[in-house]
């Protein structure tokens, strides 16, 4: 047990005085684990209220949930852009501009317009996969019960902390009672020694018994306080490690689905490239000479040339 010279109580939690005690070993060295760094309370950013280390961990969880929601909203906006883009591409592909172009150039032009429709289909499929494979998982991961679970953790640790406060108050009350009993015993003893009172030896014995009882009460209250602090400590470690696990799980889940986003995006680029390949091939096949031949064959009006009139 720490003595008052070796311990410092802050917000009803007893900490060792670092200058006078051996350095504590971390519970999980080199891991920067939650269970090692959130034991003390701190002021909120405004400096008006005190926030426990555990509340800081809970706020991290709730912020993570909000970030996850905002990421899903971001992906939803991306989906809207893809859907609108696909709609406009499809609409553009149906516009009959330059539909009367002929020959190999006409074929290339027709394929280019068709590639817009194909590209529109690619973007629609991309938006659909974004919805099912990225946005929806981000929204569904840890649903409405998550905040309820966090409140349970909060209430559980807060109840243990309240019990600790109560036990500390009992210790202080018992400490004062012991001081009062010891002072009373000292006064009666002095009075008996200098014959200033008719107190008997029996009175002294009674005062001594009360002082001893007060000392026993103090030890009992200290023991109950230590039990409460030990319970709070154990639950803090267990719960903070669970919150740590949940945060790792959240980060890995988001990483997984954002990587899926990049995979789908690359696939979209690949499929878009494939829609242009036929266009490239036909453009390479455009032959002005062949187009001229085809046009002439279809529209020729006669191949006899005029000659000079002979008299």
Secondary structure by P-SEA (a helix, b strand, c coil): ccccccccccccccccccccccbbbbccccccccccccccccccccccccccaaaaaaaaaaaaaaaaaaaaaaaaaaaaaaaaaaaaaaaaaacccccccccaaaaaaaaaaaaaaaaaaaaaaaaaaaacccaaaaaaccccaaaaaaaaaaaaaaaaaaaaaaaaaaaaaaaaaaaaaaaaaaaaaaaaaaccccccaaaaaaaaaaaaaaaaaaaaaaaaaaaaaaaaaaaaaaaaaaaaaaaaaaaaaaaaaaaaaaaaaaaaaaaaaaaaaaaaaaaaaccaaaaaaaaaaaccccccccccccc
